[in-house]
Amino acid sequence: MEPSTLLLTILAASICLYYFVLSKLTYFERRKVPHVRPIPLFGNMAPFFFQRIAHMEHIQKLYNLFSNAKYFGLYDFMTPVYVIRDPDLIATIAIKQFDNFCDHNNFVNETLDPIAARNLFGLKGDHWREMRKLLSPSFTSSKMKMMFELMTQCVENFVDFVATESGKTGKTYDMKELLGRFANDTVATCAFGISVDSFKHPNNEFILLAKKAMTFDNWMSFKFFMHRNFTPLAKLLKLRMFGPKIENFFKNILSTTVKTRDEQGIFRPDMIQLMMETRNKGSGPKFDIDEMTAQAFVFFLGGFDSTSSTMSFIVHEVAVNPDVQRKLREEIDDVVRQTNGKPTYEAINRMKYLDAVVNETLRIYPIASFVDRKCVKETELPPATSDGEPVIIKPGENIWFPAFSLHRDPQYYPQPNKFDPERFLNDQVDNSVYIPFGVGPRVCIGNRFALMEAKIMMFYLLWRCDIEPDVKTRNPIVFTKKSFVMMPDVGFWLKLRARQSKTPVTQLSNGHGIEGQ
């Protein structure tokens, strides 16, 4: 190619790129939507990208800038996003206009991770509706009750280990690591029918693969970031989120378990059994082994990482708030007396203060700091401000519901940074601004499971142990700036010790004496 031709080609490409970037970064200006002026390539995310502020706190800062707007514009790097602040508009979009905003952005590429990409979270349109309908019966109250005994076995292993190891003098733990082991055992037995004791066998294959799949270090965060913001480039670079080793491990477990149960007529009250029963019902699509693996896999990821993080936040707040711990233990001891040391599913579900503690934790630390939706049908939004104009959102454009920011807005929650379970006992909470599991038909399908797991864990841990802050405990929590995941920058360090005071009942449901421990 002649030098002059090459120069003209580069110049033309540069001009095209300039106008492409310009068109992207003037999106909200053309629509007269309130926004902060973006920076090329980084959009509004430069402070987070350069680790000057945590992701959720950066979104909260932008949220607070537009207190008089129903929504504002955010440039998620090069992607324009409508961030909806108004609770009524959130309800309209997520519920009344759900068919227009029914999809999420999948975090897994279908070509690179073919099985994992079929997870319920990432499915779209009718495929999502069919799969949600098939899976929903797996998470009813009656099915949760069936899984209660499986969870109880796991939590007893957990508290036996901690009470024995910590003893009277106590021991300091990274609670995320400790509760990750409990969460791993729980989801392994409830989703895959595999009995695992990660306290006796801390390097079992289940937990090693879970840590590999869900450790949001810089590399995993980078891959997630690329898939979310630069999908074609991530595909070109073949950035797999999980890879064949992890997919094949779970697929082999599913295949072997399903085959064995079909041939031998084995029944077990877990998610595999529930999906197997669903295979032969109705006239809709049937589960094949890839579909079953995809759903069990994403359930495992959520049950391992998200749930263990939530439980870590719960334990942290109980540790640093002695009055909360005292009230919660009184309620636990009362239930222990009433059930003669054999707490039931119904008894734990009736515990109002435990429920309030868990709910308040999810308010301050929602599982997802924002909930996303993708437009699939052209829709008109009302003006963002009183002097604004209606906006047309087109298919493919993005919307966020900022759960973290809403939950910490003093307009809805007085003293929003204060951990106060009482607000959930006094009818002070408006459900329209409480969305820890999402909102509308795409609310997290596993929310009952996560809540039950967290409550059982907290019940048994406080029954057997005292929880105290350690010199390594950081309160209030400072969030890491290295990842978009909501985590403390120094971990969840707390001291646990076997409980010294005499408890009302001297026997656990598995027969282990606890009097005098």
C-alpha positions as CSV (number, residue, x, y, z in Angstrom):
1,M,0.0,0.0,0.0
2,E,1.3,3.5,-0.9
3,P,2.2,5.6,2.1
4,S,-0.3,8.3,1.1
5,T,-3.0,5.6,0.8
6,L,-2.1,4.2,4.2
7,L,-2.1,7.7,5.8
8,L,-5.6,8.4,4.3
9,T,-6.9,5.0,5.6
10,I,-5.6,5.7,9.1
11,L,-7.1,9.3,9.0
12,A,-10.5,8.0,7.8
13,A,-10.5,5.3,10.5
14,S,-9.5,7.8,13.1
15,I,-12.3,10.2,12.1
16,C,-14.9,7.4,12.1
17,L,-13.7,6.3,15.6
18,Y,-13.9,9.9,16.8
19,Y,-17.4,10.4,15.6
20,F,-18.4,6.9,17.0
21,V,-17.1,7.8,20.4
22,L,-18.6,11.3,20.2
23,S,-22.0,9.9,19.3
24,K,-21.8,7.6,22.3
25,L,-20.7,10.2,24.8
26,T,-23.3,12.8,23.7
27,Y,-26.2,10.4,24.0
28,F,-27.7,11.9,27.2
29,E,-26.9,15.5,26.1
30,R,-28.9,15.0,23.0
31,R,-31.8,13.6,25.0
32,K,-31.6,16.3,27.7
33,V,-31.2,13.8,30.5
34,P,-29.3,14.9,33.6
35,H,-25.8,13.4,33.6
36,V,-22.2,14.1,34.5
37,R,-19.9,14.9,31.6
38,P,-18.1,11.7,30.5
39,I,-14.5,11.1,29.7
40,P,-13.7,9.3,26.5
41,L,-13.5,5.5,26.9
42,F,-14.0,5.7,30.7
43,G,-17.4,7.5,30.6
44,N,-18.3,8.2,34.2
45,M,-16.3,5.3,35.6
46,A,-12.8,6.7,35.8
47,P,-12.8,7.1,39.6
48,F,-13.7,3.5,40.0
49,F,-11.4,2.2,37.3
50,F,-8.4,4.0,38.9
51,Q,-9.5,2.6,42.3
52,R,-10.2,5.9,44.0
53,I,-13.7,4.8,45.1
54,A,-15.7,1.6,45.5
55,H,-18.1,0.9,42.7
56,M,-21.3,1.0,44.7
57,E,-20.2,4.2,46.5
58,H,-19.4,5.8,43.2
59,I,-22.9,5.1,41.9
60,Q,-24.3,6.4,45.2
61,K,-22.3,9.7,44.8
62,L,-23.8,10.2,41.3
63,Y,-27.3,9.2,42.6
64,N,-27.0,12.0,45.3
65,L,-26.1,14.6,42.7
66,F,-29.5,14.3,41.0
67,S,-31.8,14.3,44.0
68,N,-34.6,16.1,42.1
69,A,-34.6,13.8,39.1
70,K,-36.6,10.6,38.5
71,Y,-33.6,9.2,36.7
72,F,-30.2,10.3,35.4
73,G,-27.8,9.2,32.7
74,L,-24.6,7.2,33.5
75,Y,-21.9,6.2,31.1
76,D,-20.8,2.8,32.1
77,F,-17.5,3.3,30.3
78,M,-18.9,3.6,26.7
79,T,-22.3,2.2,27.4
80,P,-25.1,4.7,28.2
81,V,-27.3,3.6,31.2
82,Y,-30.5,5.1,32.6
83,V,-30.3,4.9,36.4
84,I,-33.8,5.1,37.8
85,R,-34.1,6.9,41.2
86,D,-37.9,7.1,41.5
87,P,-39.5,4.1,43.3
88,D,-42.8,4.5,41.4
89,L,-41.0,4.6,38.1
90,I,-39.0,1.5,39.1
91,A,-42.2,-0.3,39.9
92,T,-43.7,0.8,36.5
93,I,-40.7,-0.5,34.5
94,A,-40.0,-3.7,36.5
95,I,-43.7,-4.8,36.9
96,K,-46.2,-2.9,34.8
97,Q,-43.9,-2.7,31.8
98,F,-42.0,-5.9,32.5
99,D,-42.5,-7.3,29.0
100,N,-40.6,-4.2,27.6
101,F,-37.7,-4.7,30.0
102,C,-37.7,-8.5,30.6
103,D,-34.0,-9.2,30.0
104,H,-30.7,-9.0,31.9
105,N,-27.3,-8.6,30.4
106,N,-25.7,-12.0,30.6
107,F,-22.2,-12.1,32.1
108,V,-21.3,-15.3,30.2
109,N,-20.7,-15.6,26.5
110,E,-22.7,-18.4,24.8
111,T,-19.9,-19.4,22.5
112,L,-17.1,-19.4,25.0
113,D,-19.0,-20.9,28.0
114,P,-21.9,-22.8,26.3
115,I,-23.3,-24.5,29.4
116,A,-22.8,-21.7,31.9
117,A,-24.3,-19.2,29.5
118,R,-27.7,-21.1,29.7
119,N,-28.1,-20.1,33.3
120,L,-31.5,-18.7,34.3
121,F,-30.1,-15.2,35.1
122,G,-28.8,-14.8,31.5
123,L,-31.7,-16.3,29.6
124,K,-33.8,-14.0,27.6
125,G,-37.4,-13.6,26.4
126,D,-39.5,-16.7,26.1
127,H,-36.6,-19.0,26.9
128,W,-36.3,-17.3,30.3
129,R,-40.1,-17.5,30.9
130,E,-40.2,-21.3,30.1
131,M,-37.2,-22.0,32.3
132,R,-38.5,-19.9,35.2
133,K,-41.8,-21.7,35.0
134,L,-40.1,-25.0,35.2
135,L,-37.8,-24.1,38.1
136,S,-40.2,-22.1,40.2
137,P,-41.7,-25.2,41.9
138,S,-38.2,-26.0,43.2
139,F,-38.3,-23.1,45.5
140,T,-41.7,-23.2,47.2
141,S,-42.0,-23.2,50.9
142,S,-42.8,-26.9,50.9
143,K,-39.6,-27.6,48.9
144,M,-37.6,-25.4,51.3
145,K,-38.9,-27.4,54.2
146,M,-37.7,-30.6,52.5
147,M,-34.2,-29.1,52.3
148,F,-34.2,-27.9,55.9
149,E,-32.8,-31.1,57.2
150,L,-30.0,-31.1,54.7
151,M,-29.0,-27.6,55.7
152,T,-29.2,-28.5,59.4
153,Q,-26.7,-31.3,58.9
154,C,-24.3,-28.8,57.3
155,V,-24.7,-26.2,59.9
156,E,-24.1,-28.7,62.7
157,N,-20.8,-29.7,61.2
158,F,-19.9,-26.0,61.0
159,V,-20.7,-25.1,64.6
160,D,-19.2,-28.3,66.0
161,F,-16.0,-27.4,64.2
162,V,-15.9,-23.8,65.4
163,A,-17.0,-24.6,69.0
164,T,-14.3,-27.3,69.3
165,E,-11.5,-25.4,67.6
166,S,-12.1,-22.0,69.2
167,G,-12.7,-23.4,72.7
168,K,-12.9,-21.2,75.8
169,T,-10.1,-18.8,74.7
170,G,-11.5,-18.1,71.3
171,K,-10.0,-17.9,67.8
172,T,-10.0,-15.2,65.1
173,Y,-11.4,-16.2,61.7
174,D,-11.8,-14.7,58.3
175,M,-15.6,-15.2,58.3
176,K,-15.9,-15.2,54.5
177,E,-13.5,-18.2,54.3
178,L,-15.3,-20.0,57.1
179,L,-18.8,-19.3,55.9
180,G,-17.7,-20.1,52.4
181,R,-17.1,-23.7,53.6
182,F,-20.5,-23.9,55.1
183,A,-22.1,-22.4,52.0
184,N,-20.2,-24.8,49.8
185,D,-21.4,-27.8,51.8
186,T,-25.0,-26.6,51.8
187,V,-25.3,-25.9,48.1
188,A,-23.4,-29.1,47.3
189,T,-25.9,-31.2,49.1
190,C,-29.0,-29.2,48.2
191,A,-28.2,-28.6,44.5
192,F,-26.0,-31.6,43.6
193,G,-26.9,-34.3,46.1
194,I,-23.3,-34.6,47.2
195,S,-22.5,-34.8,50.9
196,V,-19.3,-32.7,51.6
197,D,-17.7,-31.8,54.9
198,S,-15.4,-28.9,54.1
199,F,-14.4,-28.6,57.8
200,K,-12.9,-32.1,57.9
201,H,-11.8,-31.9,54.2
202,P,-11.1,-28.2,53.4
203,N,-9.5,-29.0,50.1
204,N,-12.3,-31.1,48.6
205,E,-12.8,-30.6,44.8
206,F,-16.1,-28.8,45.2
207,I,-14.7,-26.0,47.3
208,L,-11.5,-25.7,45.3
209,L,-13.5,-25.3,42.0
210,A,-15.9,-22.9,43.7
211,K,-13.1,-20.7,44.8
212,K,-11.5,-20.8,41.3
213,A,-14.8,-19.9,39.6
214,M,-15.9,-17.2,42.0
215,T,-12.8,-15.5,43.3
216,F,-13.2,-12.0,42.1
217,D,-9.6,-11.1,41.9
218,N,-8.3,-8.6,39.4
219,W,-8.3,-11.1,36.6
220,M,-11.9,-12.3,37.1
221,S,-13.0,-8.7,37.5
222,F,-11.3,-7.8,34.3
223,K,-13.0,-10.6,32.4
224,F,-16.4,-9.6,33.8
225,F,-15.7,-6.0,32.9
226,M,-14.8,-7.0,29.3
227,H,-17.8,-9.2,28.8
228,R,-20.1,-6.5,30.2
229,N,-18.7,-3.5,28.3
230,F,-16.7,-4.8,25.3
231,T,-18.4,-8.0,24.4
232,P,-17.0,-8.4,20.8
233,L,-13.5,-7.8,22.0
234,A,-13.9,-10.3,24.9
235,K,-15.1,-12.8,22.4
236,L,-12.3,-12.1,20.0
237,L,-9.7,-12.5,22.9
238,K,-11.6,-15.7,24.0
239,L,-11.9,-14.6,27.6
240,R,-13.8,-17.5,29.2
241,M,-15.4,-16.8,32.5
242,F,-15.2,-20.4,33.7
243,G,-13.7,-22.7,31.2
244,P,-14.3,-26.4,30.3
245,K,-12.7,-27.9,33.4
246,I,-15.3,-26.3,35.7
247,E,-18.2,-27.0,33.3
248,N,-17.3,-30.6,32.7
249,F,-16.8,-31.2,36.5
250,F,-20.4,-30.2,37.2
251,K,-21.8,-31.8,34.1
252,N,-20.2,-35.2,35.1
253,I,-21.7,-34.9,38.6
254,L,-25.2,-34.2,37.2
255,S,-25.0,-37.0,34.6
256,T,-23.8,-39.6,37.1
257,T,-26.3,-38.6,39.8
258,V,-29.3,-38.5,37.4
259,K,-28.4,-41.8,35.8
260,T,-27.9,-43.5,39.2
261,R,-31.2,-42.2,40.6
262,D,-33.2,-43.1,37.5
263,E,-31.8,-46.7,37.4
264,Q,-32.0,-47.3,41.2
265,G,-35.1,-45.3,42.0
266,I,-33.2,-43.2,44.6
267,F,-35.0,-40.2,46.0
268,R,-33.3,-37.3,47.8
269,P,-34.9,-33.9,48.7
270,D,-32.5,-31.7,46.7
271,M,-32.6,-29.5,43.6
272,I,-31.5,-32.4,41.3
273,Q,-34.5,-34.4,42.4
274,L,-36.8,-31.5,41.9
275,M,-35.5,-30.9,38.4
276,M,-35.8,-34.6,37.6
277,E,-39.4,-34.6,38.6
278,T,-40.0,-31.5,36.4
279,R,-38.5,-33.2,33.4
280,N,-41.7,-35.2,32.7
281,K,-44.3,-32.7,33.6
282,G,-46.2,-30.4,31.2
283,S,-46.0,-29.9,27.5
284,G,-43.2,-27.3,27.5
285,P,-39.5,-27.8,27.0
286,K,-37.9,-30.6,28.9
287,F,-34.6,-30.5,30.9
288,D,-31.7,-32.0,29.2
289,I,-28.4,-32.6,31.1
290,D,-26.9,-29.3,29.8
291,E,-29.9,-27.3,31.0
292,M,-29.9,-29.1,34.4
293,T,-26.1,-28.4,34.7
294,A,-26.5,-24.7,33.8
295,Q,-29.2,-24.1,36.4
296,A,-27.5,-26.2,39.2
297,F,-24.2,-24.4,38.3
298,V,-25.5,-20.9,38.6
299,F,-27.4,-21.9,41.8
300,F,-24.1,-23.2,43.1
301,L,-22.3,-19.9,42.2
302,G,-24.9,-17.8,43.9
303,G,-25.2,-20.1,46.8
304,F,-21.5,-20.2,47.4
305,D,-20.3,-16.6,46.9
306,S,-23.3,-14.3,47.2
307,T,-24.8,-16.1,50.2
308,S,-21.5,-16.5,52.1
309,S,-20.9,-12.8,51.6
310,T,-24.3,-11.9,52.9
311,M,-23.8,-14.2,55.9
312,S,-20.5,-12.6,56.6
313,F,-22.1,-9.1,56.7
314,I,-24.8,-10.5,59.1
315,V,-22.2,-11.9,61.5
316,H,-20.1,-8.8,61.3
317,E,-23.1,-6.5,62.3
318,V,-24.1,-8.9,65.1
319,A,-20.6,-8.8,66.4
320,V,-20.1,-5.1,66.4
321,N,-23.6,-4.4,67.8
322,P,-23.7,-6.1,71.3
323,D,-27.3,-5.0,72.0
324,V,-28.4,-6.7,68.7
325,Q,-26.5,-9.9,69.7
326,R,-28.1,-9.9,73.1
327,K,-31.7,-9.5,71.8
328,L,-31.1,-12.1,69.1
329,R,-29.6,-14.6,71.5
330,E,-32.6,-14.2,73.8
331,E,-34.9,-15.0,70.9
332,I,-32.8,-18.0,70.0
333,D,-32.7,-19.4,73.5
334,D,-36.4,-19.0,73.7
335,V,-36.9,-21.1,70.6
336,V,-34.4,-23.7,71.9
337,R,-36.6,-24.0,75.0
338,Q,-39.8,-24.2,73.1
339,T,-38.5,-26.9,70.7
340,N,-36.6,-28.9,73.3
341,G,-33.3,-28.3,71.5
342,K,-34.6,-29.4,68.1
343,P,-35.4,-26.2,66.2
344,T,-37.8,-26.8,63.3
345,Y,-38.3,-25.1,60.0
346,E,-41.5,-23.4,61.2
347,A,-39.9,-22.3,64.5
348,I,-37.0,-20.5,62.8
349,N,-39.2,-18.9,60.2
350,R,-41.4,-17.4,63.0
351,M,-38.5,-15.6,64.6
352,K,-39.3,-12.0,64.1
353,Y,-36.1,-10.5,65.4
354,L,-33.8,-12.9,63.5
355,D,-35.8,-12.0,60.4
356,A,-35.3,-8.3,61.1
357,V,-31.6,-8.7,61.6
358,V,-31.2,-10.5,58.2
359,N,-33.4,-7.9,56.4
360,E,-31.5,-5.0,57.9
361,T,-28.3,-6.5,56.8
362,L,-29.6,-6.9,53.2
363,R,-30.7,-3.3,53.3
364,I,-27.3,-2.0,54.1
365,Y,-25.5,-4.6,52.0
366,P,-27.8,-5.7,49.2
367,I,-26.6,-8.8,47.3
368,A,-26.4,-6.8,44.1
369,S,-25.6,-3.1,44.4
370,F,-27.7,-2.5,41.3
371,V,-30.3,-4.4,39.3
372,D,-30.0,-4.2,35.5
373,R,-32.6,-4.5,32.8
374,K,-32.3,-4.4,29.0
375,C,-35.0,-2.8,26.9
376,V,-36.6,-5.2,24.4
377,K,-39.5,-3.0,23.2
378,E,-39.5,0.7,22.5
379,T,-40.8,2.6,25.6
380,E,-41.4,6.2,26.6
381,L,-40.2,7.3,29.9
382,P,-41.7,10.4,31.6
383,P,-39.4,13.5,31.9
384,A,-36.5,13.1,34.3
385,T,-37.1,16.6,35.8
386,S,-40.0,19.0,35.9
387,D,-38.5,21.0,33.1
388,G,-37.4,18.0,31.0
389,E,-38.9,16.1,28.1
390,P,-40.1,12.5,27.7
391,V,-37.4,10.1,26.5
392,I,-37.8,7.2,24.2
393,I,-35.8,4.1,25.2
394,K,-35.1,1.7,22.4
395,P,-34.4,-2.0,22.3
396,G,-30.9,-2.9,23.4
397,E,-30.6,0.1,25.7
398,N,-29.9,-0.4,29.4
399,I,-31.5,0.5,32.7
400,W,-30.2,0.2,36.3
401,F,-32.2,0.2,39.6
402,P,-29.6,1.3,42.2
403,A,-30.4,-0.9,45.2
404,F,-27.5,0.2,47.3
405,S,-28.2,3.9,46.8
406,L,-32.0,3.5,47.5
407,H,-31.3,1.5,50.6
408,R,-29.1,4.3,52.0
409,D,-31.2,7.2,51.0
410,P,-32.2,9.2,54.1
411,Q,-35.5,10.2,52.4
412,Y,-36.6,6.5,52.8
413,Y,-34.4,5.4,55.8
414,P,-33.7,7.7,58.7
415,Q,-30.1,7.4,59.8
416,P,-29.5,5.1,56.8
417,N,-26.0,4.0,57.8
418,K,-27.1,2.9,61.2
419,F,-27.7,-0.9,61.7
420,D,-31.2,-0.9,63.2
421,P,-33.2,-4.1,62.9
422,E,-36.1,-2.4,64.8
423,R,-37.1,-0.5,61.6
424,F,-38.3,-3.9,60.2
425,L,-40.4,-4.5,63.3
426,N,-42.1,-1.1,63.4
427,D,-43.6,-1.0,59.8
428,Q,-41.1,1.7,58.9
429,V,-39.9,0.1,55.6
430,D,-41.6,0.8,52.3
431,N,-41.2,-2.3,50.2
432,S,-41.0,-0.2,47.0
433,V,-37.5,0.9,48.2
434,Y,-36.4,-2.4,49.5
435,I,-35.1,-4.5,46.7
436,P,-32.2,-6.7,47.9
437,F,-33.2,-9.6,45.6
438,G,-34.4,-7.5,42.7
439,V,-37.9,-6.5,41.8
440,G,-40.7,-7.8,39.6
441,P,-41.0,-11.2,37.9
442,R,-37.2,-11.4,37.6
443,V,-36.7,-11.3,41.4
444,C,-34.0,-13.8,42.5
445,I,-35.6,-17.2,42.3
446,G,-33.3,-18.5,45.1
447,N,-34.2,-15.8,47.7
448,R,-36.1,-18.2,50.0
449,F,-33.2,-20.6,49.9
450,A,-30.7,-17.8,50.7
451,L,-32.8,-16.4,53.6
452,M,-33.3,-19.9,55.1
453,E,-29.6,-20.7,54.9
454,A,-28.6,-17.4,56.5
455,K,-31.2,-17.8,59.3
456,I,-30.2,-21.3,60.1
457,M,-26.5,-20.3,60.2
458,M,-27.1,-17.4,62.5
459,F,-29.3,-19.4,64.8
460,Y,-26.9,-22.3,65.3
461,L,-23.8,-20.1,65.5
462,L,-25.2,-17.9,68.3
463,W,-26.6,-20.9,70.1
464,R,-23.2,-22.4,70.4
465,C,-20.7,-19.4,70.2
466,D,-20.1,-15.9,71.3
467,I,-19.1,-13.5,68.4
468,E,-16.7,-10.6,69.1
469,P,-14.8,-8.0,67.2
470,D,-11.1,-8.6,66.9
471,V,-8.2,-6.1,66.6
472,K,-8.3,-6.9,62.8
473,T,-12.0,-6.0,62.6
474,R,-12.7,-2.8,60.7
475,N,-15.8,-1.0,61.7
476,P,-17.5,0.7,59.9
477,I,-16.6,-1.5,56.9
478,V,-14.5,0.1,54.2
479,F,-15.3,-1.4,50.8
480,T,-12.6,-2.7,48.5
481,K,-11.9,-0.4,45.5
482,K,-10.3,-3.3,43.5
483,S,-13.5,-5.0,42.4
484,F,-17.1,-4.1,41.6
485,V,-18.2,-6.8,44.2
486,M,-19.2,-5.5,47.6
487,M,-16.5,-6.7,49.9
488,P,-14.4,-5.2,52.8
489,D,-11.0,-4.1,51.8
490,V,-9.4,-6.1,54.7
491,G,-11.8,-9.1,55.0
492,F,-14.3,-10.2,57.6
493,W,-12.1,-10.8,60.7
494,L,-14.0,-11.7,63.9
495,K,-13.3,-13.7,67.1
496,L,-15.5,-16.7,67.9
497,R,-15.4,-18.6,71.2
498,A,-17.5,-21.6,72.5
499,R,-20.3,-20.2,74.5
500,Q,-19.7,-20.2,78.2
501,S,-23.1,-19.4,79.6
502,K,-25.4,-22.4,80.3
503,T,-28.0,-22.7,77.6
504,P,-31.6,-23.6,78.2
505,V,-31.4,-27.0,76.6
506,T,-28.4,-29.3,76.9
507,Q,-28.7,-31.3,73.7
508,L,-28.4,-30.4,70.0
509,S,-30.7,-32.1,67.5
510,N,-27.8,-34.4,66.6
511,G,-27.2,-35.4,70.2
512,H,-24.1,-33.3,70.9
513,G,-24.1,-32.0,74.5
514,I,-23.5,-28.3,74.9
515,E,-24.1,-27.6,78.6
516,G,-21.3,-25.7,80.1
517,Q,-19.5,-25.0,76.8
